[in-house]
Amino acid sequence: MPGEIDLYGVYVPNLLALALATLLVSLVVRRALAWFGVYGFVWHRGLFDVALYVVLLQGMSLLSRWWLS
């Protein structure tokens, strides 16, 4: 797996591309969690959102490693 993506001559690190994709996925997941009322059971919403983002970023990283190999 290469360490960067070439976008018209500009090299972008894979982690940056994954972080942006994860941000979009995280927004959708957070909206769904709010709609289902899950945040009523969460003690600290900010910490929960950061932990959710880290878990999703790890999942996206593993998924991209599996998909590109």
N, C-alpha and C positions, 0 to 999 in steps of 0.2 A: 504494500500500500504506500503510494507516494506521500511525502510530507506536505505537499501543497497542491493547489488547484490553479491552473493557468486560465485566467479570465482576460482574454485579449491582451496578453503581454504582462498583466499584473498578477503576481503570484500571491495567492491568498492561502494562509494556513488552513489545514483541514479542521483544526479545532475551532477556528472562527466560523467557518461554514456550518459546522455541526452546532455551535452555540446559537447561531441565528435561526437555524431550522428548529432547534429545541425550544427557542423562545416562542416561536409560532405554535408549536405543539403544546407548550405549557399554557399559553393563553387560552387555547381551546379546552384543555383539561380543567383549568381553573374555573372557566365559565360553566362547564358541566358540573363541577363539584359545588359551585355556588347555587346552581339551579336545583340540584338534588338536596341541598341543605346540609351538606357534609361539614361545612364550616361552623355549624352550630356545636359540633362535638370537638372542635379544635381549640386548644388553649391559647396559642399565639399564632395568628394567621400569617404574619410575616415570616416567622421561622419555618412554618409548615410549607409556605410557598418556596422558600429557598431550598429546603430539603427535597421538595417535589422536583424542582428544577435540576438539582444535582442527580437525583435518581433517573430522571428522564434523559439527561445528558449522558449518563453512563449507558443507559439502554440504547440510545441512538448511536453511541460509539461502538458498542458491541454489534449492533445491527449493521452498521456500515462496514465494519471489519468482516463480518460474515458475508455480506452482499458483494463486496469488492474482491473477495478471494476466490 
